[in-house]
């Protein structure tokens, strides 16, 4: 059975930091999310009225 590898550096995965090999690699990945370096597929813009309640007069 193949050993899982860290998506950040390719070293074997540590069960405590899964799916990464260490807290450092996990933190590097989290930093990329915070800096918006990763994107998810979908609309590139969010309409201004999303989440706004309807006017009820």
JOTA-V138488 format. One line per field, one symbol per residue. psi: psi as a letter, one per 40 degrees, with the letter a starting at -180 (. if undefined). burial: 1 if it has 16 or more other ideal C-beta (glycine too) atoms within 10 Angstrom, else 0. Layout:
psi->???
burial->???
//
This chain:
psi->hihiihedeeiihhddeheieiddddddddddddefdiiiiaidihidehehiihg.
burial->000001010000110000011100110010000000000000000000000000000
//
